[in-house]
Amino acid sequence: MFRRVFLFALALTVVAHAQDAGGSGLTVRFLAERAPGNLGKVVLAAEKARSEPFELPINHLSDPRVAPARVFSIRPEAKDLSIADVTLPDAGKSFIVLLIPAVAGGYQPVVISAEDPDFKPGDVYFYNHADKPVLGYVGTSKFILAPAKGQTLRPAGAKPEKYYDVGFGVREKEGDRALSTTRWPVDDKIRSYVFFFVNPGTKRLDFRAVDEFVPPEKPAP
């Protein structure tokens, strides 16, 4: 999994942007599995309210955006057309929305509470957008995911050298087939998102990972 040098600077921008959030008091960060090159900027819309235009990122989470309501749509800046309809849970004020390409076009949103105590720094969220079950391990923690399912995993069993053995595979009729084996460094300052999907170019199952820097909690005054 790649750790990018700009993550810390990006996190500082995120914190500053979130502090300026107002309106509904609901903030959302977005991450798309992939996006067409001609999509351009998008806006969040609910009734007559529209956000400032922004680009949907695929390699990092967006800055926090103020949601106009708990139910809103994502639309191209220049078109009155919804590419995703998002419904936020009744509880909570801060969310992460993963955008998974839908068969009929547009996106299927996956909403995660950014305040979820069960999704901590160091954890990994896996989403299976493939047409077959996927499985794997991070250290001694294991998972099996059916298609169109997501799961948070807390890695365990790090090596003394501060890394995890990591492996992914796909479950096929003939048996389980390995996709990748690698090592991930132990890092308790990031949360990670891993997408499994059928690569449009190769038509084979593939995956990619995106890291999110989580700023340390401020000590109580």
N, C-alpha and C positions, 0 to 999 in steps of 0.2 A: 504494500500500500504506500502510495507516494505522500510524503509530507512536504508541503510547499512552504518556502520561506516567507511568502507574503501572508500566511494565515494570521500572524499576530497583528500586523498592520490592519488587515481586513477586520479583525475582531474589534479593534479600537474604533474603527468607523462604524461598525454595527452598534456598539454601545452608545456612541454619540447620537446616531440616528434614532435609536429606540427612546432616548431621553426626550427627544423632540416630539414623540408620538402623542397625538391628542385625539380629538373627535370621539370615536366610539370607545377608545381605550383598548381596542383589540389590535394586537400586532401579529403579523404573519410573515414568515420567511419562506421562500419558495426554492425548490430544486427540481429541475426537470430531468428525467432519464435521458432524453434527447430532445432536440428542437430543430425544426426545419430552418435552413439558412435564410429563407425569405420571410420568416415570421415577423421580424421587426419588433418594435416595442409593444407592450401590452398595458392595459389598464384594469383596475378592479372597479366593478360597477354594481350598484344596487339602487334600483329605482332611478332617481335623478343624480345620485352621487357618483362621482368618478374620481379615481386617484390620479396622481401624476404618472405619466408613462414611464415604464422601466423595461429592461430586457430580462427575459427568463434565463437564469444561469443554468449551466449544466456541469460546471466544474467546481462550483462552490455554492453555498447558500446565499440567497439575496440578502440585502439589508432588510431590516424589519420594515414592513409596509403596514400602514394603518388600514385595517379592513373597514369598509363602509358599513357593514352590518355582519351578523353571524351567518347570513345567507347572502352570497354574492356570486358574481360571475367574473371570469377572466376573459377579456376581449382584446383583439388586435386594436391598436391605437386608432387606425383609420377605418375600422369596420364595425358595424353594429351586429356582431356575430359572436356568440359565446363559444369559446374553445374549452371551457371547463366550468362546471357549476359546483361551487364549494359550500358546504354546510359545516360550520364550526360547532363543536359541542356546546351545550348550555353552560358548562362549568369551565373556568379558565379564561385567561386573558392573553396568553402568548402561545402561538402555535407554529408548527412546521408543516408545510404542505408539499408532499412529493407528488409530482405530476407524471403519471404513467400514460404513455401513448395508448389511445383506445382504438379498437378495430374499426369502428365507424368514423374515426377522425376525432381530432381534439384530444383531450386528456381525461383520464380517470384520476381524481384527486385521492390521495391517501393522507389523512390528517393525523398528526402526532402532537400531543401536548408537549410544548417545550419545557413545561414545568413538571413533567412526569417524574416522580421520585424513582421510578423503576427504569429510567433511561438516563444513566449517569455518565459523566466523563469516563472514558475507557470502554464504554459499551459500543456495540455494533448493531445497527438495524439492517436486516436483510429483507429484500422484497423479490419475490419470484415472478417475473413477467414472462417466463418461458412457458412452453406447453407441456413440460414434463416436470416431475418432482426433482428438486435439487437437494443436496445434502452436503454437510461439511463439518469442520471443526476449527476452533480457534483455541489452541492449547488443548486442554482436556474437555472444554465445553463443546457440545455437539448440537446439530440441528438438522431437521428434515422439513422441507417446505413444499407443500402442494402448490400447483399453479395458482396465481392470483392471491397469494397469501404473503403476509409479512410477519416478522418476528424480531424482537430484541434479544440479543445474546450478550451475556456478561462473560468475557474471557476468563479462563482460570488456567492454572498449571503452567505459569511462565517458567522458562529455563533460568538458571542462575545468571546467565549472561543478559538477562532482561529482554527476552524476545519470546514470542509464541510461534510454535509450529502451526501452520495454517494449511488446510486442504479443502478443495471444493470438488464436487462431482455431480453427475446427473444419473438418475435412475431410469433405465431403459428396460425393454422387454427381455433383452439378453442378459441383463444384470447391471450393476453399477459401473459407470465409466468415469475415470478421473478427468477433471478439467484442469486443475492447477494445484501445485504444492509450492509453498513459499514460507517466508518468515516475516512476521510483523513485530516491530519494536513495541515494548510496553510503553504506553503514553497515556497518563491519566489526565491530560489536559485537552483531549479531543474526544468527540463522538464521531462515529463513522457510519456511512450509509453505503450499502452494497446492492447494486441492481444486477439481477440475472435476467437475460433477455436473449431473444433470437436476433443475431446480427443481421440487419437487412442486406448487407453486402455479401456475406458468406453463407447465410441461411443456417448457420450453426449456432449452438448455444454459447453465449459469451457472458462476461460479467465486467463490471467496473466499480471502483470504489471512490467515494468522495469523503473528505475529512472536514469536520467542523471544529474549529477552536472554541473551547468553552472558557470564557474569562473566569478567573478564580472568584469565589464569593467574597464580598467585602466584609471585613470583620465588623461585628456589631459595635455601635458607638458606646 
